[in-house]
Amino acid sequence: MKLYLLLLGAEAPGRVVEQHDYFFGIAESLAALVPDVKAFWPEAGGSLHIDGWREVTRVDDYSVSIVSADDAIPASTHKLFFLNLGGYTSGKLEEQHYTVLTVQPDRLKAVQAAKKSLFFKTNSLKGIATAHIDEKYGVDVDSVHQIDDLIPPAIKAQYRILFGDGTGLPEDEIHLGYFKLDKIK
């Protein structure tokens, strides 16, 4: 089994801009995730598509793999976190976003790691608007997601995430484009 991170897109009725969200899933293949993706965002209907995806095999200096929930290998003291940072650029009427995946022992360390990103340091307007962890006006640990909490319960009951030494592993390949769900093989 593999851990996937997908950037989903859809045209919501009554909106002028395509909407996006992130989806984490565990499956043998990208195609096997399609039913879970549709269940995750049912109101998107036929406009739901994938704008990008990644098989998560390396984060920071850790390898990332999926094992059976009842595997005898001890659970890690570290967890995989997803953060969605928001920030601003002077003269642009938009909010830029930057996502961070990090392996840390707790939420506080995950926030500290995200605040070290170049995005966080450069997407603040002094005295006006600071870069923030999205859905909050300042850094707040409530907006940090532990990946285990984002996996559907039925899948989480069967599998867990395992970390190992990822030193020397290549970066995960990012697949970008417009991927229609019915065309994914």
ZIDA-V752724 format. One record per pair of residues at least 4 apart in sequence whose ideal C-beta (glycine too) atoms are under 7 Angstrom apart, sorted by the first residue. I is the first residue (numbers start at 1). J is the second residue. D is the distance in Angstrom with one decimal. If there is no record, write none. Layout:
# ZIDA-V752724
I;J;D
I;J;D
This chain:
# ZIDA-V752724
1;26;5.3
1;27;6.7
1;28;6.1
1;66;4.2
1;159;5.8
2;26;7.0
2;27;6.7
2;28;6.9
2;55;5.3
2;66;6.3
3;24;6.9
3;26;5.7
3;56;4.4
3;64;6.1
3;66;5.6
3;161;6.5
4;24;7.0
4;25;5.2
4;27;6.8
4;30;6.5
4;33;6.0
4;53;6.1
4;55;5.8
4;56;6.8
5;22;6.6
5;24;5.8
5;53;6.8
5;54;4.8
5;56;5.5
6;22;6.9
6;23;4.5
6;37;6.8
6;50;5.4
6;53;4.6
7;20;6.3
7;22;6.1
7;50;6.8
7;51;4.7
7;52;4.2
7;53;6.9
8;20;6.5
8;21;5.2
8;23;5.5
8;37;6.7
8;41;6.2
8;48;6.5
8;50;6.1
8;51;7.0
9;18;5.2
9;20;5.3
9;49;5.4
9;51;4.5
10;18;7.0
10;19;5.5
10;41;6.4
10;44;3.4
10;47;4.7
10;48;4.7
11;18;5.8
11;47;4.1
12;19;4.8
15;19;6.3
20;51;6.9
21;41;6.6
22;82;6.9
22;99;7.0
23;37;5.9
23;40;5.4
24;147;5.5
24;150;4.7
24;151;6.1
25;33;4.6
25;36;5.2
26;66;5.6
26;151;6.3
26;155;5.1
26;159;5.2
27;32;3.9
27;33;4.7
28;32;5.2
30;53;6.4
30;184;5.7
31;184;4.9
31;185;5.7
33;37;5.6
34;38;6.5
34;181;5.2
34;184;6.1
35;39;6.3
36;40;6.2
36;152;6.5
37;48;7.0
37;181;6.6
38;42;6.5
38;48;6.7
41;48;5.8
44;48;3.8
48;181;6.2
49;178;6.0
49;179;6.1
49;180;5.5
49;181;6.3
50;179;4.0
51;178;6.6
52;174;6.3
52;175;6.2
52;176;4.5
53;175;5.2
54;172;5.0
54;174;5.3
54;175;7.0
55;172;6.4
56;64;5.2
56;172;6.2
57;63;6.6
57;64;5.6
57;169;7.0
57;172;5.6
58;62;7.0
58;63;5.9
58;64;6.4
58;166;4.6
58;169;4.6
58;171;6.5
58;172;5.7
59;64;5.6
59;80;6.3
59;101;4.9
59;102;6.5
59;103;5.1
60;102;5.9
60;103;5.0
61;166;5.2
61;167;5.4
62;103;4.6
62;163;4.4
62;164;6.7
62;166;4.6
63;163;6.7
63;164;4.2
63;165;6.5
63;166;4.0
63;169;5.9
64;80;6.8
64;161;6.3
64;163;6.3
65;162;5.0
65;164;7.0
66;159;5.1
66;161;6.4
67;71;4.2
67;73;6.2
67;159;6.8
67;160;6.0
67;162;4.8
68;158;7.0
68;159;6.4
69;157;6.2
69;158;5.5
69;159;5.7
69;160;5.2
73;162;6.2
75;160;6.9
76;162;6.9
76;163;4.8
77;105;5.8
78;103;5.1
78;104;6.2
78;105;5.4
78;163;5.8
79;104;6.8
79;146;5.1
79;148;6.6
80;101;6.8
80;103;5.6
80;147;4.2
80;161;5.7
81;102;5.3
81;104;5.9
81;107;7.0
81;110;3.8
81;144;5.7
81;145;6.7
81;146;5.7
81;147;7.0
82;99;6.8
82;101;5.8
82;145;4.7
82;147;6.0
83;99;6.9
83;100;4.4
83;110;6.4
83;114;4.6
83;133;5.6
83;144;5.4
84;97;6.1
84;99;5.5
84;134;4.2
85;97;6.6
85;98;4.5
85;100;6.5
85;114;6.1
85;117;6.9
85;119;5.7
85;120;5.9
85;131;6.1
85;133;5.9
85;134;6.5
86;95;5.0
86;97;5.6
86;131;6.8
86;132;5.5
86;134;4.3
87;96;5.3
87;119;6.2
87;123;2.5
87;124;6.3
87;131;3.6
88;95;6.2
88;123;6.0
88;125;5.4
88;129;4.7
89;96;6.4
89;123;6.5
90;125;5.7
96;123;5.8
97;134;6.8
98;117;6.7
98;119;3.9
100;114;4.6
100;117;6.2
102;110;5.4
102;113;4.6
102;114;6.9
103;163;6.0
104;109;3.8
104;110;4.4
104;113;6.0
105;109;5.6
107;111;6.4
107;141;4.4
107;144;4.9
108;112;6.5
108;141;6.4
109;113;6.3
110;114;6.5
110;144;5.3
111;115;6.4
111;133;6.6
111;139;5.6
111;141;5.8
111;144;6.0
114;120;6.3
114;133;6.5
115;120;5.1
115;139;6.6
118;122;5.8
119;123;5.5
119;131;6.8
120;131;4.7
123;131;4.4
124;129;6.7
124;130;4.3
124;131;4.7
125;129;4.8
132;136;5.7
132;137;6.1
132;138;5.8
132;139;6.4
133;139;5.2
133;140;6.4
133;143;4.7
133;144;6.6
134;143;6.1
135;143;4.7
136;140;4.0
136;143;5.1
145;149;6.2
145;150;5.6
147;151;6.7
147;161;6.6
148;156;6.5
148;161;6.9
151;155;5.3
151;156;4.5
152;156;6.8
153;157;6.3
155;159;6.2
179;183;6.9
179;184;6.0
